[in-house]
Amino acid sequence: MSTLTAAERIRGALWGMFVGDALAMPVHWYYDLAALQRDFGVIRDYQAPRAEHPNSIMALASTGRGGRGSQDGDVVGGVILKGKRHHWGQANCHYHQGMQAGDNTLNLLCARVVLRTLAAAGRYVPGDFLREYVAFMTAPDSHNDTYAESYHRDFFANYARAVPPEHCAGREGHDTASIGGLVGLPPLVFAVLRHGDAAGASAAALTQLRLTHRSSRLERHALEFIGPLVRLVQDTSARIAPLACAAAERLGFAATAVIERVRRKHLTDQYVIGGLLSSACYIDQSLPAVFYLAARYPDDFEAALIANANVGGDNCHRGAVLGALLGAAMGLEAIPERWMQGLTARTALDEEIENFIAGFGWE
């Protein structure tokens, strides 16, 4: 690992995000693991989602703002997700209705907006991202996902009321501090880090986060995620396991002791994620779960991402964050070639990632 260049680590991190998300996509937000295994077996490769989802609560989600509530609003269907609203009122409708094996979910598509915007400008300009984010989210047929997290719906509820985009982030709700908020940060961190400015990378990441989320709790966790990414790129001797354990323990989860117990007693990952930690999106549970998996499988990208997918819950966004960390730790060569080739956006992603790396002079 010590021979990996910064560019190789960044490639691994960026590709790792998209791979981790796509692998988990068909079983995203499955909380009934018996149903997950009944519907898909053990997830080891990309699969398309089923039309029905046993744990879907999309029929309870508000179409006019974030969170649960009435489906009388027209943010969904009128402002964003045009042509998708009819899926929201159906019981047990899969969150990613009609997507194909190897597709990425909406938050990862927004991470690509970050990547493209940075490459085009050659620097971080918050207004550039907001302009491109609004254009992407409001354009018909810009993507094929069905569901948008609360933060998207809150943002565009405000946008529809003519609030300036820089003030459209919604108020803190019960799910604002969720791991989906972290998936667009790695490109930004790597862009600013090119100048050797770790503090600047963290500051820029918080600026970016505040464009769409208002949550001091999420910001604290974002900094714990960013820290290992920065170390792995800047220090070729850094190792993911101690970095992940230290971060988890600062967040109150005794990762080192838990991993030792899991190994000694031959416990499953479900004992930890779904047992000691919730498998849901909430950041105080989901980020420690990522750190656990990164430290449990520090040399095995494939095993870590398979474990993440099969414990269910918010495994897409956990998978993206885990893929970024382990990709940065092990580089692109650690990612199975079949997963690289199976991404439906493989060609476009290759161009976007290479443009980004060349544009910021990482080679």
C-alpha positions, 0 to 999 in steps of 0.5 A: 500500500505504501507505493500507492500514489495520491492519484491512485488513492483518489481514483480508488476513492472516487470509483469506490463510492459509485461501486459501493452504492450500485452494489447495495441499490437493489436492497436499499433500505431493506430492514427485514434481512430474511426478506432480503435473502428471499428476494436476492440471496446474498448480494455479491454482484449488481442486480436490478431492484424488484418492483415491490419492496417489503419495507418501503415507506415511500407511500408515507413520505411527503411530496411537498417537503422533507419527512413524512406527511401528505402526498398532496404537495407537488415538489415531487413530480412538479419541481423534481422527479418529474414523471415519478410521482405516481410511484410515491402513493403505491404501497411497498413500491421500491425506492429505485423503481425501474433502475437497472443493475449497476445504476447509481442512486440519486445522491451519487448522481449528485456527487457526479454533479460535484465532480463535473462542476469542480473539473469545469471550474478548476476550483471550488465555487459554491455558486457553480454547484448550486446552479448545476444542482438545480439544473440537474434536479429540475430537468426532466429525464436527467436521471432514472431514480424514483426517490429523493431524500428529505433534504432534496425535497426541503431544498426544492420546496424552498426553491419553489417559493423563490427562496435564493438557492444559497438559502434553500437548505431546509431546517433540521429535521429528524433525518437531516443528520443522515449519511446520505449527506456525506457522499458528495464530499470526497471530490471537494476534499480532493480538489482543495487538498491538491494545494496541501491544505487539509484545514481548507479541505475541511472548511470547504466540505462544511461550506458545501454541506451547508448548501443542502443541510443545516445540522451541526451534528452532521458537520461533526461527523463529516469532519470525522469522515474527512479526516481519514480521507485526508490522511490516506492521500497525504501520508503513504504510511497511513492505514485505514484500520487504526484511522477508522477505529480512532474516528469511531471511538471519538464518536463513542463507538468502541470499534477496536474492542467490538472487532476483537469480540467479533473475531474471538466469538465468530460473530456476524456483521449483523451482530454489530450493524442491526444489533449494536448499531442501527442499520438506518441512515442516522449519522450517529449510527451509520458512520460508526458502522462504516468505520467498523466495516473499514477496520474489520476488512481493511485489506479486502474491499470486496468482502467489506462492500458485500458485508455492507450490502447484506446487512441492509438499512441505508446500505447505499449511502454507507456503501458509498462512504465505505467505498471512498475510505477503502478505495483511498486506502487500497487504490483502484486495483483493489476494486473487483474488475467485474464491479468496475465494468458492470457500472452502467455509467462506466464510460462517463464515470471514467471520463469525469474522474480522469478529467477531475484528476488531470484538471487538479494536477494529481498525476 
